[in-house]
Amino acid sequence: MILEAVVTALADEQAALTHMLEGRPDADWQRPSRCAGWTVADVMLHLAQTNEMAIASVDDRFPEYLDEVGRRVAAAGQSGTGLNVDDTAAVFVAAERDRPLDDLKVRWHRSVDNFLDRLKGADLHRRVTWVAGQLSLRTLVATRLAETWIHAGDVAYGLGVDVASTDRLQYIARLAWRTLPYAFARAGRELSGPVAFELRAPDGDRWDFASGEPVTTTIRGGATELCLVAARRLDAKQTSLAGDGPDADAVLEVVRTYA
């Protein structure tokens, strides 16, 4: 079966992360990652947990999944009530980080395989429930790709590994562009008008994202830098990114690829 390109990109990104960790001693999993307070193992636990969340979304049992997680968190003596997304993720990890490392490795592989299995032949236009509300399955896949890429960088940092940028970033950059209205709304701000991205791809090619409407703000620069800024892993002021238009500064401040 031929998978849609964004699904293939997700599978390739997950495989690259798996390869990065293959054959490494258990001690490497306990190294500090780029995520403050999290080890490499914590990052991988978080990715397995969110893969499982995505599976529940595809299976139309997202609320039931959250109830199950809430019970596990409560049983571990944690509380996720009233927290934002980032703090809730930290609580979920804290509730399960004491489990055996071998179990985590199996859980990661199973979560990857089970999610990808559900995407074979799936209607990527179907609406599903996610953290930020209803979205298309295609957007959920792009979101999983973005999060996997972000955390692969966190793991690589902990392992002292350099990771080259690939054309898979095109889907992540497009996600950042398409979800700008959500990012602005989440920040309690309003867009003045349509935004365009004119980005330099890792291979030197150019990626343009625009709606076809008259543009009021344009952001230009490296795609990798844009994706890192959207991932909250790099300050836009430390990049070559620049823009013109009334929302240029605000776009670089609020752009994001996660809920």
PyRosetta script that sets phi, psi and omega in degrees:
from pyrosetta import init, pose_from_sequence

init()
pose = pose_from_sequence("MILEAVVTALADEQAALTHMLEGRPDADWQRPSRCAGWTVADVMLHLAQTNEMAIASVDDRFPEYLDEVGRRVAAAGQSGTGLNVDDTAAVFVAAERDRPLDDLKVRWHRSVDNFLDRLKGADLHRRVTWVAGQLSLRTLVATRLAETWIHAGDVAYGLGVDVASTDRLQYIARLAWRTLPYAFARAGRELSGPVAFELRAPDGDRWDFASGEPVTTTIRGGATELCLVAARRLDAKQTSLAGDGPDADAVLEVVRTYA")
pose.set_psi(1, 134.1)
pose.set_omega(1, 178.6)
pose.set_phi(2, -86.0)
pose.set_psi(2, 122.1)
pose.set_omega(2, 179.3)
pose.set_phi(3, -87.2)
pose.set_psi(3, 150.6)
pose.set_omega(3, 175.8)
pose.set_phi(4, -64.9)
pose.set_psi(4, 153.3)
pose.set_omega(4, -170.6)
pose.set_phi(5, -57.7)
pose.set_psi(5, -40.1)
pose.set_omega(5, -178.2)
pose.set_phi(6, -67.7)
pose.set_psi(6, -32.1)
pose.set_omega(6, 176.6)
pose.set_phi(7, -69.2)
pose.set_psi(7, -42.1)
pose.set_omega(7, 176.6)
pose.set_phi(8, -61.4)
pose.set_psi(8, -40.7)
pose.set_omega(8, 178.5)
pose.set_phi(9, -61.5)
pose.set_psi(9, -42.5)
pose.set_omega(9, 177.1)
pose.set_phi(10, -61.8)
pose.set_psi(10, -47.1)
pose.set_omega(10, -179.9)
pose.set_phi(11, -59.9)
pose.set_psi(11, -40.6)
pose.set_omega(11, 180.0)
pose.set_phi(12, -66.9)
pose.set_psi(12, -39.8)
pose.set_omega(12, 179.7)
pose.set_phi(13, -66.5)
pose.set_psi(13, -41.7)
pose.set_omega(13, 178.1)
pose.set_phi(14, -65.4)
pose.set_psi(14, -39.8)
pose.set_omega(14, 178.9)
pose.set_phi(15, -65.2)
pose.set_psi(15, -38.0)
pose.set_omega(15, 179.0)
pose.set_phi(16, -65.1)
pose.set_psi(16, -39.3)
pose.set_omega(16, 177.7)
pose.set_phi(17, -67.0)
pose.set_psi(17, -43.1)
pose.set_omega(17, 177.1)
pose.set_phi(18, -58.8)
pose.set_psi(18, -45.2)
pose.set_omega(18, 179.8)
pose.set_phi(19, -61.5)
pose.set_psi(19, -37.0)
pose.set_omega(19, -179.4)
pose.set_phi(20, -59.8)
pose.set_psi(20, -31.2)
pose.set_omega(20, -175.8)
pose.set_phi(21, -99.2)
pose.set_psi(21, -12.4)
pose.set_omega(21, -176.2)
pose.set_phi(22, -61.0)
pose.set_psi(22, 133.8)
pose.set_omega(22, 174.8)
pose.set_phi(23, 76.6)
pose.set_psi(23, 0.5)
pose.set_omega(23, -178.9)
pose.set_phi(24, -81.4)
pose.set_psi(24, 145.6)
pose.set_omega(24, 178.8)
pose.set_phi(25, -65.6)
pose.set_psi(25, 156.9)
pose.set_omega(25, -178.2)
pose.set_phi(26, -58.1)
pose.set_psi(26, -30.1)
pose.set_omega(26, -179.2)
pose.set_phi(27, -60.3)
pose.set_psi(27, -31.3)
pose.set_omega(27, 179.8)
pose.set_phi(28, -66.5)
pose.set_psi(28, -29.2)
pose.set_omega(28, 179.0)
pose.set_phi(29, -70.5)
pose.set_psi(29, -18.5)
pose.set_omega(29, -179.5)
pose.set_phi(30, -96.4)
pose.set_psi(30, 4.8)
pose.set_omega(30, 177.0)
pose.set_phi(31, -70.3)
pose.set_psi(31, 150.1)
pose.set_omega(31, 175.6)
pose.set_phi(32, -65.4)
pose.set_psi(32, 135.5)
pose.set_omega(32, 177.1)
pose.set_phi(33, -92.6)
pose.set_psi(33, -176.0)
pose.set_omega(33, 175.7)
pose.set_phi(34, -72.1)
pose.set_psi(34, -17.7)
pose.set_omega(34, 176.9)
pose.set_phi(35, -80.4)
pose.set_psi(35, 118.4)
pose.set_omega(35, -176.8)
pose.set_phi(36, -55.7)
pose.set_psi(36, 126.1)
pose.set_omega(36, 177.4)
pose.set_phi(37, 84.7)
pose.set_psi(37, -4.8)
pose.set_omega(37, -179.2)
pose.set_phi(38, -111.9)
pose.set_psi(38, 137.1)
pose.set_omega(38, 171.0)
pose.set_phi(39, -82.7)
pose.set_psi(39, 173.9)
pose.set_omega(39, 173.6)
pose.set_phi(40, -57.5)
pose.set_psi(40, -42.1)
pose.set_omega(40, 179.1)
pose.set_phi(41, -62.0)
pose.set_psi(41, -39.4)
pose.set_omega(41, 178.3)
pose.set_phi(42, -61.8)
pose.set_psi(42, -42.0)
pose.set_omega(42, 178.7)
pose.set_phi(43, -61.6)
pose.set_psi(43, -44.7)
pose.set_omega(43, -178.6)
pose.set_phi(44, -67.8)
pose.set_psi(44, -34.4)
pose.set_omega(44, 175.3)
pose.set_phi(45, -63.1)
pose.set_psi(45, -44.6)
pose.set_omega(45, 178.7)
pose.set_phi(46, -59.9)
pose.set_psi(46, -42.9)
pose.set_omega(46, 179.4)
pose.set_phi(47, -65.7)
pose.set_psi(47, -39.6)
pose.set_omega(47, 177.0)
pose.set_phi(48, -63.7)
pose.set_psi(48, -43.1)
pose.set_omega(48, 179.7)
pose.set_phi(49, -61.6)
pose.set_psi(49, -43.9)
pose.set_omega(49, -178.2)
pose.set_phi(50, -74.7)
pose.set_psi(50, -28.1)
pose.set_omega(50, 170.5)
pose.set_phi(51, -62.2)
pose.set_psi(51, -43.2)
pose.set_omega(51, 178.4)
pose.set_phi(52, -63.6)
pose.set_psi(52, -36.6)
pose.set_omega(52, 175.8)
pose.set_phi(53, -62.9)
pose.set_psi(53, -40.6)
pose.set_omega(53, 179.0)
pose.set_phi(54, -65.9)
pose.set_psi(54, -37.6)
pose.set_omega(54, 176.8)
pose.set_phi(55, -61.6)
pose.set_psi(55, -44.3)
pose.set_omega(55, 178.2)
pose.set_phi(56, -61.5)
pose.set_psi(56, -36.3)
pose.set_omega(56, 178.4)
pose.set_phi(57, -63.7)
pose.set_psi(57, -47.4)
pose.set_omega(57, 179.5)
pose.set_phi(58, -63.2)
pose.set_psi(58, -34.3)
pose.set_omega(58, -179.0)
pose.set_phi(59, -82.7)
pose.set_psi(59, 4.7)
pose.set_omega(59, -179.5)
pose.set_phi(60, 58.7)
pose.set_psi(60, 39.7)
pose.set_omega(60, 176.6)
pose.set_phi(61, -133.9)
pose.set_psi(61, 37.3)
pose.set_omega(61, -178.2)
pose.set_phi(62, -61.8)
pose.set_psi(62, -47.4)
pose.set_omega(62, 178.5)
pose.set_phi(63, -60.2)
pose.set_psi(63, -40.2)
pose.set_omega(63, 179.5)
pose.set_phi(64, -63.9)
pose.set_psi(64, -38.0)
pose.set_omega(64, 178.1)
pose.set_phi(65, -61.8)
pose.set_psi(65, -46.0)
pose.set_omega(65, -179.3)
pose.set_phi(66, -62.3)
pose.set_psi(66, -36.9)
pose.set_omega(66, 176.5)
pose.set_phi(67, -63.3)
pose.set_psi(67, -42.8)
pose.set_omega(67, 179.6)
pose.set_phi(68, -62.6)
pose.set_psi(68, -44.8)
pose.set_omega(68, 179.3)
pose.set_phi(69, -63.6)
pose.set_psi(69, -40.8)
pose.set_omega(69, 178.5)
pose.set_phi(70, -58.8)
pose.set_psi(70, -39.1)
pose.set_omega(70, 178.7)
pose.set_phi(71, -67.8)
pose.set_psi(71, -39.9)
pose.set_omega(71, 178.8)
pose.set_phi(72, -65.5)
pose.set_psi(72, -40.0)
pose.set_omega(72, 179.4)
pose.set_phi(73, -64.7)
pose.set_psi(73, -43.9)
pose.set_omega(73, 179.6)
pose.set_phi(74, -63.9)
pose.set_psi(74, -39.4)
pose.set_omega(74, 179.3)
pose.set_phi(75, -64.5)
pose.set_psi(75, -27.2)
pose.set_omega(75, 179.3)
pose.set_phi(76, -87.9)
pose.set_psi(76, 3.8)
pose.set_omega(76, 178.0)
pose.set_phi(77, 80.7)
pose.set_psi(77, 17.4)
pose.set_omega(77, 179.6)
pose.set_phi(78, -104.5)
pose.set_psi(78, 167.0)
pose.set_omega(78, 176.4)
pose.set_phi(79, -137.5)
pose.set_psi(79, 126.9)
pose.set_omega(79, 178.9)
pose.set_phi(80, -109.0)
pose.set_psi(80, 12.9)
pose.set_omega(80, -176.4)
pose.set_phi(81, -71.9)
pose.set_psi(81, 131.6)
pose.set_omega(81, 173.9)
pose.set_phi(82, 72.9)
pose.set_psi(82, 14.5)
pose.set_omega(82, -177.9)
pose.set_phi(83, -96.5)
pose.set_psi(83, 158.1)
pose.set_omega(83, 173.8)
pose.set_phi(84, -79.4)
pose.set_psi(84, 178.7)
pose.set_omega(84, -174.6)
pose.set_phi(85, -60.4)
pose.set_psi(85, -47.0)
pose.set_omega(85, -178.1)
pose.set_phi(86, -63.0)
pose.set_psi(86, -44.1)
pose.set_omega(86, -179.1)
pose.set_phi(87, -67.7)
pose.set_psi(87, -36.0)
pose.set_omega(87, 177.8)
pose.set_phi(88, -64.4)
pose.set_psi(88, -41.0)
pose.set_omega(88, 177.3)
pose.set_phi(89, -60.3)
pose.set_psi(89, -40.2)
pose.set_omega(89, 179.4)
pose.set_phi(90, -64.4)
pose.set_psi(90, -38.9)
pose.set_omega(90, 178.7)
pose.set_phi(91, -66.5)
pose.set_psi(91, -41.9)
pose.set_omega(91, 179.1)
pose.set_phi(92, -60.5)
pose.set_psi(92, -43.3)
pose.set_omega(92, 179.1)
pose.set_phi(93, -65.3)
pose.set_psi(93, -44.7)
pose.set_omega(93, -178.8)
pose.set_phi(94, -59.9)
pose.set_psi(94, -32.6)
pose.set_omega(94, -177.3)
pose.set_phi(95, -71.3)
pose.set_psi(95, -19.8)
pose.set_omega(95, -173.7)
pose.set_phi(96, -128.3)
pose.set_psi(96, 4.9)
pose.set_omega(96, -173.6)
pose.set_phi(97, -72.5)
pose.set_psi(97, -11.5)
pose.set_omega(97, -178.6)
pose.set_phi(98, -88.9)
pose.set_psi(98, 5.0)
pose.set_omega(98, 179.6)
pose.set_phi(99, -77.8)
pose.set_psi(99, 157.5)
pose.set_omega(99, -176.5)
pose.set_phi(100, -58.4)
pose.set_psi(100, 142.7)
pose.set_omega(100, -178.6)
pose.set_phi(101, -62.2)
pose.set_psi(101, -38.5)
pose.set_omega(101, 179.0)
pose.set_phi(102, -60.3)
pose.set_psi(102, -36.8)
pose.set_omega(102, 177.9)
pose.set_phi(103, -65.3)
pose.set_psi(103, -38.8)
pose.set_omega(103, 179.1)
pose.set_phi(104, -63.8)
pose.set_psi(104, -41.8)
pose.set_omega(104, -179.6)
pose.set_phi(105, -61.5)
pose.set_psi(105, -43.1)
pose.set_omega(105, 178.0)
pose.set_phi(106, -64.9)
pose.set_psi(106, -41.5)
pose.set_omega(106, -177.9)
pose.set_phi(107, -63.3)
pose.set_psi(107, -41.0)
pose.set_omega(107, 178.2)
pose.set_phi(108, -60.3)
pose.set_psi(108, -51.0)
pose.set_omega(108, -178.7)
pose.set_phi(109, -61.4)
pose.set_psi(109, -42.6)
pose.set_omega(109, -179.0)
pose.set_phi(110, -64.6)
pose.set_psi(110, -41.2)
pose.set_omega(110, -178.8)
pose.set_phi(111, -65.0)
pose.set_psi(111, -38.3)
pose.set_omega(111, 177.3)
pose.set_phi(112, -64.8)
pose.set_psi(112, -51.6)
pose.set_omega(112, -176.4)
pose.set_phi(113, -62.4)
pose.set_psi(113, -42.9)
pose.set_omega(113, -176.0)
pose.set_phi(114, -67.7)
pose.set_psi(114, -37.0)
pose.set_omega(114, 178.8)
pose.set_phi(115, -69.8)
pose.set_psi(115, -46.2)
pose.set_omega(115, -179.8)
pose.set_phi(116, -62.4)
pose.set_psi(116, -35.8)
pose.set_omega(116, 177.9)
pose.set_phi(117, -60.0)
pose.set_psi(117, -37.0)
pose.set_omega(117, -178.3)
pose.set_phi(118, -73.1)
pose.set_psi(118, -16.3)
pose.set_omega(118, -178.7)
pose.set_phi(119, -89.5)
pose.set_psi(119, -11.5)
pose.set_omega(119, 180.0)
pose.set_phi(120, -69.7)
pose.set_psi(120, 115.3)
pose.set_omega(120, 179.6)
pose.set_phi(121, 75.0)
pose.set_psi(121, 7.1)
pose.set_omega(121, -177.9)
pose.set_phi(122, -75.1)
pose.set_psi(122, 152.9)
pose.set_omega(122, 174.4)
pose.set_phi(123, -82.3)
pose.set_psi(123, 105.5)
pose.set_omega(123, -175.7)
pose.set_phi(124, -74.5)
pose.set_psi(124, -5.3)
pose.set_omega(124, 175.0)
pose.set_phi(125, -87.0)
pose.set_psi(125, -12.6)
pose.set_omega(125, -177.5)
pose.set_phi(126, -62.3)
pose.set_psi(126, 139.2)
pose.set_omega(126, 179.2)
pose.set_phi(127, -84.4)
pose.set_psi(127, 134.9)
pose.set_omega(127, 178.3)
pose.set_phi(128, -132.8)
pose.set_psi(128, 166.6)
pose.set_omega(128, -178.8)
pose.set_phi(129, -94.1)
pose.set_psi(129, 135.0)
pose.set_omega(129, 177.1)
pose.set_phi(130, -139.1)
pose.set_psi(130, -177.4)
pose.set_omega(130, -175.3)
pose.set_phi(131, -55.4)
pose.set_psi(131, -43.6)
pose.set_omega(131, -176.0)
pose.set_phi(132, -85.9)
pose.set_psi(132, 3.3)
pose.set_omega(132, -178.8)
pose.set_phi(133, 116.4)
pose.set_psi(133, -152.9)
pose.set_omega(133, -178.6)
pose.set_phi(134, -79.2)
pose.set_psi(134, 136.6)
pose.set_omega(134, 174.4)
pose.set_phi(135, -150.8)
pose.set_psi(135, 167.5)
pose.set_omega(135, 178.5)
pose.set_phi(136, -75.1)
pose.set_psi(136, 155.2)
pose.set_omega(136, 177.5)
pose.set_phi(137, -61.5)
pose.set_psi(137, -33.8)
pose.set_omega(137, 177.0)
pose.set_phi(138, -60.8)
pose.set_psi(138, -43.1)
pose.set_omega(138, 178.7)
pose.set_phi(139, -67.2)
pose.set_psi(139, -36.4)
pose.set_omega(139, 176.2)
pose.set_phi(140, -61.7)
pose.set_psi(140, -42.3)
pose.set_omega(140, 178.2)
pose.set_phi(141, -61.8)
pose.set_psi(141, -43.7)
pose.set_omega(141, 178.2)
pose.set_phi(142, -62.9)
pose.set_psi(142, -36.9)
pose.set_omega(142, 177.7)
pose.set_phi(143, -65.4)
pose.set_psi(143, -40.7)
pose.set_omega(143, 177.8)
pose.set_phi(144, -66.5)
pose.set_psi(144, -37.1)
pose.set_omega(144, 176.2)
pose.set_phi(145, -62.4)
pose.set_psi(145, -46.4)
pose.set_omega(145, -179.2)
pose.set_phi(146, -61.7)
pose.set_psi(146, -45.2)
pose.set_omega(146, -178.3)
pose.set_phi(147, -67.2)
pose.set_psi(147, -39.2)
pose.set_omega(147, 178.1)
pose.set_phi(148, -62.6)
pose.set_psi(148, -42.6)
pose.set_omega(148, 178.3)
pose.set_phi(149, -64.1)
pose.set_psi(149, -43.8)
pose.set_omega(149, 178.4)
pose.set_phi(150, -57.3)
pose.set_psi(150, -50.4)
pose.set_omega(150, -174.6)
pose.set_phi(151, -76.7)
pose.set_psi(151, -24.2)
pose.set_omega(151, 171.5)
pose.set_phi(152, -61.8)
pose.set_psi(152, -37.9)
pose.set_omega(152, 175.2)
pose.set_phi(153, -65.7)
pose.set_psi(153, -37.1)
pose.set_omega(153, 177.5)
pose.set_phi(154, -64.4)
pose.set_psi(154, -41.5)
pose.set_omega(154, 178.5)
pose.set_phi(155, -67.6)
pose.set_psi(155, -44.9)
pose.set_omega(155, 179.9)
pose.set_phi(156, -58.2)
pose.set_psi(156, -40.2)
pose.set_omega(156, 177.1)
pose.set_phi(157, -58.7)
pose.set_psi(157, -45.5)
pose.set_omega(157, -179.6)
pose.set_phi(158, -65.7)
pose.set_psi(158, -31.0)
pose.set_omega(158, -178.2)
pose.set_phi(159, -91.5)
pose.set_psi(159, -6.9)
pose.set_omega(159, -177.2)
pose.set_phi(160, 71.2)
pose.set_psi(160, 34.4)
pose.set_omega(160, -177.2)
pose.set_phi(161, -108.3)
pose.set_psi(161, 138.4)
pose.set_omega(161, 173.8)
pose.set_phi(162, -90.7)
pose.set_psi(162, 133.0)
pose.set_omega(162, -179.9)
pose.set_phi(163, -117.8)
pose.set_psi(163, 124.1)
pose.set_omega(163, -179.9)
pose.set_phi(164, -78.6)
pose.set_psi(164, 143.8)
pose.set_omega(164, 175.2)
pose.set_phi(165, -72.3)
pose.set_psi(165, 148.2)
pose.set_omega(165, -179.3)
pose.set_phi(166, -128.5)
pose.set_psi(166, 174.5)
pose.set_omega(166, 178.5)
pose.set_phi(167, -72.3)
pose.set_psi(167, -2.9)
pose.set_omega(167, 173.4)
pose.set_phi(168, -63.8)
pose.set_psi(168, -20.6)
pose.set_omega(168, 179.1)
pose.set_phi(169, -63.8)
pose.set_psi(169, -19.8)
pose.set_omega(169, -179.4)
pose.set_phi(170, -58.7)
pose.set_psi(170, -39.7)
pose.set_omega(170, 179.7)
pose.set_phi(171, -69.7)
pose.set_psi(171, -33.6)
pose.set_omega(171, -179.1)
pose.set_phi(172, -73.7)
pose.set_psi(172, -42.4)
pose.set_omega(172, 177.3)
pose.set_phi(173, -62.9)
pose.set_psi(173, -41.2)
pose.set_omega(173, 178.8)
pose.set_phi(174, -64.3)
pose.set_psi(174, -39.4)
pose.set_omega(174, 177.4)
pose.set_phi(175, -60.9)
pose.set_psi(175, -43.2)
pose.set_omega(175, 179.0)
pose.set_phi(176, -60.5)
pose.set_psi(176, -40.6)
pose.set_omega(176, 179.9)
pose.set_phi(177, -68.9)
pose.set_psi(177, -47.0)
pose.set_omega(177, -175.5)
pose.set_phi(178, -66.9)
pose.set_psi(178, -29.3)
pose.set_omega(178, -175.6)
pose.set_phi(179, -96.6)
pose.set_psi(179, 13.7)
pose.set_omega(179, 177.3)
pose.set_phi(180, -56.9)
pose.set_psi(180, -42.4)
pose.set_omega(180, 177.6)
pose.set_phi(181, -57.1)
pose.set_psi(181, -40.5)
pose.set_omega(181, 177.2)
pose.set_phi(182, -64.4)
pose.set_psi(182, -44.9)
pose.set_omega(182, -178.9)
pose.set_phi(183, -61.2)
pose.set_psi(183, -41.4)
pose.set_omega(183, 178.9)
pose.set_phi(184, -67.3)
pose.set_psi(184, -43.2)
pose.set_omega(184, 179.2)
pose.set_phi(185, -62.5)
pose.set_psi(185, -40.4)
pose.set_omega(185, 179.7)
pose.set_phi(186, -63.2)
pose.set_psi(186, -32.3)
pose.set_omega(186, 179.8)
pose.set_phi(187, -88.1)
pose.set_psi(187, 1.4)
pose.set_omega(187, -180.0)
pose.set_phi(188, 71.1)
pose.set_psi(188, 31.3)
pose.set_omega(188, -177.8)
pose.set_phi(189, -125.3)
pose.set_psi(189, 167.2)
pose.set_omega(189, -179.2)
pose.set_phi(190, -123.5)
pose.set_psi(190, 139.5)
pose.set_omega(190, 174.2)
pose.set_phi(191, -76.2)
pose.set_psi(191, 141.1)
pose.set_omega(191, 176.9)
pose.set_phi(192, -77.6)
pose.set_psi(192, -26.0)
pose.set_omega(192, -178.2)
pose.set_phi(193, 176.4)
pose.set_psi(193, -176.1)
pose.set_omega(193, -177.7)
pose.set_phi(194, -58.6)
pose.set_psi(194, 145.2)
pose.set_omega(194, 179.9)
pose.set_phi(195, -116.5)
pose.set_psi(195, 141.6)
pose.set_omega(195, 174.2)
pose.set_phi(196, -118.5)
pose.set_psi(196, 147.2)
pose.set_omega(196, 172.3)
pose.set_phi(197, -111.9)
pose.set_psi(197, 132.6)
pose.set_omega(197, 171.2)
pose.set_phi(198, -122.5)
pose.set_psi(198, 99.4)
pose.set_omega(198, -168.6)
pose.set_phi(199, -114.9)
pose.set_psi(199, 149.7)
pose.set_omega(199, 176.5)
pose.set_phi(200, -94.1)
pose.set_psi(200, 117.4)
pose.set_omega(200, -178.7)
pose.set_phi(201, -71.7)
pose.set_psi(201, 161.9)
pose.set_omega(201, 179.3)
pose.set_phi(202, -56.5)
pose.set_psi(202, -30.6)
pose.set_omega(202, -179.5)
pose.set_phi(203, -90.5)
pose.set_psi(203, 8.1)
pose.set_omega(203, 179.5)
pose.set_phi(204, 91.7)
pose.set_psi(204, -8.8)
pose.set_omega(204, 176.8)
pose.set_phi(205, -69.0)
pose.set_psi(205, 177.1)
pose.set_omega(205, 179.8)
pose.set_phi(206, -120.6)
pose.set_psi(206, 135.0)
pose.set_omega(206, 176.8)
pose.set_phi(207, -114.6)
pose.set_psi(207, 119.3)
pose.set_omega(207, 178.7)
pose.set_phi(208, -111.1)
pose.set_psi(208, 134.9)
pose.set_omega(208, 176.2)
pose.set_phi(209, -127.7)
pose.set_psi(209, 118.7)
pose.set_omega(209, 179.3)
pose.set_phi(210, -155.1)
pose.set_psi(210, 152.5)
pose.set_omega(210, -174.9)
pose.set_phi(211, -85.3)
pose.set_psi(211, -14.3)
pose.set_omega(211, -175.1)
pose.set_phi(212, 96.6)
pose.set_psi(212, -12.7)
pose.set_omega(212, 175.2)
pose.set_phi(213, -84.1)
pose.set_psi(213, 162.7)
pose.set_omega(213, 176.4)
pose.set_phi(214, -57.8)
pose.set_psi(214, 125.3)
pose.set_omega(214, -174.8)
pose.set_phi(215, -86.0)
pose.set_psi(215, 137.6)
pose.set_omega(215, 175.6)
pose.set_phi(216, -103.6)
pose.set_psi(216, -26.1)
pose.set_omega(216, -179.2)
pose.set_phi(217, -136.0)
pose.set_psi(217, 136.9)
pose.set_omega(217, 177.4)
pose.set_phi(218, -127.8)
pose.set_psi(218, 133.0)
pose.set_omega(218, 176.6)
pose.set_phi(219, -110.4)
pose.set_psi(219, 131.6)
pose.set_omega(219, -178.8)
pose.set_phi(220, -127.1)
pose.set_psi(220, 149.5)
pose.set_omega(220, 175.8)
pose.set_phi(221, 146.7)
pose.set_psi(221, -164.4)
pose.set_omega(221, -177.3)
pose.set_phi(222, -76.4)
pose.set_psi(222, 136.5)
pose.set_omega(222, -179.9)
pose.set_phi(223, -64.2)
pose.set_psi(223, -39.5)
pose.set_omega(223, 179.8)
pose.set_phi(224, -62.1)
pose.set_psi(224, -43.5)
pose.set_omega(224, 179.0)
pose.set_phi(225, -63.1)
pose.set_psi(225, -42.9)
pose.set_omega(225, 179.7)
pose.set_phi(226, -60.5)
pose.set_psi(226, -43.9)
pose.set_omega(226, -179.7)
pose.set_phi(227, -65.9)
pose.set_psi(227, -37.4)
pose.set_omega(227, 178.0)
pose.set_phi(228, -68.3)
pose.set_psi(228, -37.6)
pose.set_omega(228, 176.2)
pose.set_phi(229, -64.9)
pose.set_psi(229, -44.4)
pose.set_omega(229, 179.4)
pose.set_phi(230, -65.1)
pose.set_psi(230, -24.9)
pose.set_omega(230, 179.0)
pose.set_phi(231, -86.0)
pose.set_psi(231, -1.9)
pose.set_omega(231, -175.6)
pose.set_phi(232, 61.2)
pose.set_psi(232, 35.5)
pose.set_omega(232, 176.9)
pose.set_phi(233, -110.4)
pose.set_psi(233, -4.6)
pose.set_omega(233, -178.1)
pose.set_phi(234, -152.6)
pose.set_psi(234, 136.8)
pose.set_omega(234, 177.1)
pose.set_phi(235, -79.5)
pose.set_psi(235, 131.6)
pose.set_omega(235, -178.8)
pose.set_phi(236, -57.1)
pose.set_psi(236, -28.7)
pose.set_omega(236, -179.7)
pose.set_phi(237, -68.0)
pose.set_psi(237, -16.2)
pose.set_omega(237, -179.6)
pose.set_phi(238, -97.0)
pose.set_psi(238, 12.4)
pose.set_omega(238, -175.8)
pose.set_phi(239, -120.9)
pose.set_psi(239, 177.9)
pose.set_omega(239, 175.2)
pose.set_phi(240, -90.3)
pose.set_psi(240, 3.1)
pose.set_omega(240, -178.3)
pose.set_phi(241, -64.2)
pose.set_psi(241, 138.3)
pose.set_omega(241, 178.8)
pose.set_phi(242, -150.2)
pose.set_psi(242, 164.8)
pose.set_omega(242, 180.0)
pose.set_phi(243, -157.9)
pose.set_psi(243, 168.8)
pose.set_omega(243, 173.1)
pose.set_phi(244, -135.8)
pose.set_psi(244, 151.7)
pose.set_omega(244, -176.2)
pose.set_phi(245, 117.6)
pose.set_psi(245, 166.3)
pose.set_omega(245, -173.7)
pose.set_phi(246, -65.0)
pose.set_psi(246, -24.2)
pose.set_omega(246, -176.0)
pose.set_phi(247, -107.0)
pose.set_psi(247, 10.5)
pose.set_omega(247, -173.4)
pose.set_phi(248, -56.6)
pose.set_psi(248, -52.1)
pose.set_omega(248, -178.9)
pose.set_phi(249, -64.8)
pose.set_psi(249, -41.0)
pose.set_omega(249, -177.8)
pose.set_phi(250, -65.7)
pose.set_psi(250, -39.6)
pose.set_omega(250, 179.2)
pose.set_phi(251, -58.9)
pose.set_psi(251, -47.1)
pose.set_omega(251, -178.1)
pose.set_phi(252, -70.3)
pose.set_psi(252, -18.7)
pose.set_omega(252, 178.1)
pose.set_phi(253, -82.9)
pose.set_psi(253, -38.6)
pose.set_omega(253, -171.4)
pose.set_phi(254, -107.4)
pose.set_psi(254, -13.3)
pose.set_omega(254, -176.0)
pose.set_phi(255, -53.7)
pose.set_psi(255, 140.1)
pose.set_omega(255, -176.7)
pose.set_phi(256, -156.9)
pose.set_psi(256, 158.3)
pose.set_omega(256, 178.3)
pose.set_phi(257, -123.9)
pose.set_psi(257, 18.9)
pose.set_omega(257, 177.7)
pose.set_phi(258, -142.2)
pose.set_psi(258, 161.7)
pose.set_omega(258, -173.7)
pose.set_phi(259, -68.0)
pose.dump_pdb("model.pdb")
